C-alpha cells in the first residue's frame, strides 16, 4: 500500500509513479464488449492494416481509464479525483508488449482544480 499523498506534499515538478499495462488482443476484445465499441480497428490485424494504421490500436477511452488508475494509485485511498479531462490521446498500437504509462510530471497549479486530497 502506497503512502497517503496530501495536497501539501505535492510540489511542482514531482514525478508520478509510472503504471505498466499490456494491451493484448484479448484485453481489447473484452473492452470492446464492455464499452460497446466494436470497431475492428481495435482487434483485427487485417482490418487495421487495410485502414493504414498497421496494427490494431488501443481504445482511447481505455487509455484514459489507465491514466485515471495512474492518478488514483498515486494519490492514495483517501484521495479522490474531483475533475478529469483528457481531450486527446495519441493512438497506440496494441501489442503483447508492456504498454508503459511514462512518468508524468506534476504541475501543481493545473492539478489543484483536479485533485482533492485532504488531511
N, C-alpha and C positions, 0 to 999 in steps of 0.2 A: 504494500500500500504506500502510495506516494505521500509525502509531507503536504499538509494543507497549505495552499497558497492564499495569501491575502493581498488585497489591492495595494496596501502599503509596502509590500515586499517586491512589487513589480517595478522594474526600472527600465527606462528606455534603452533598447539595445540588448536586453536579456534574450537568451536563446530559449526556444521551446523544444522540449524533448521530442525527437522525431518518432514517427509511427510507421511501421512496415506493414504492408498488405500485399496479398498475392491476387492478382486479377486473373483467375483461371476461367476457362470456358464454363465450367460447372457453376462458379460463383455468378457469372454474368447471366446465365440462363435462369438461375434461381432469382436473381434480382429482377430480371425481365418479368417473371411470373408474379413477383410481389408488387412491382410497380405498374405493370400493365404496358410497359414499353417493350414490345416485341420486335422492334426494328432489327432485322437480321444483321445489320451493320455491327451489332454488339456481340454476335456469337458465331456467325458463319464466315469462314475463311474466304470461300469463293465469292460471296456477295461483297465482302469488304474489298477484295482485290478488284472486282469489276467496277466498284464505285470509286476506285482510285486512292483508297487510303491504305492499301497493302494488307493489313491485318485488322481483325475486329478491334474496336475501340471500347474503352470502359465508359459506361454510362456517366454523364456529367453529374447527375444527381447522386450517384453512388460515391463519386469522388468528394462531393460536398459533404456527404454523410461521414466519410472518413475524416474530413477536416474538422467537423464538429466533434468527432470522437477524440481527435488530437487535442482540441481545446479543452474538452471536459476532463480528459485524463490529466492534462496539465494543471487545471485549476483545482482539482480535487473534489471529494464528495460533498463538501459544504458549499462549494461554489455553484453558480448557475450562469447560463448564458441568457442575457436579457434580450439581445437582438443579434441576428446573424445575417450577413449579406455577402454573397459571393456571386456577382452577376456574370462572371465569365470564367470558365475553366478551359485549359488547353487540352485538346483531345490527346489521349494517351493510348497507345496500342495495348491490347490485352496480351498477356503472356504468362507463361508458367513462372517467370522470374518474379522476384520480390518487387512490388511497386512501393517505392520509398517516398514518404512524405518528408521532403527535405526539412531540416530545421528552419523554422520561420523566425524572423527577427520580431521582437515585440516592440511595437510602437505605443508607448504608454498613452499618449494623447488620443489616438484613434480608438484604442481599446477601452478607454474609460466608459464610453457610452454603451459598450457591448457586453462587458463582463460585470457581474455583480458578485463580489466576493467580500463578505463582511466578517469581521472578528466578533 
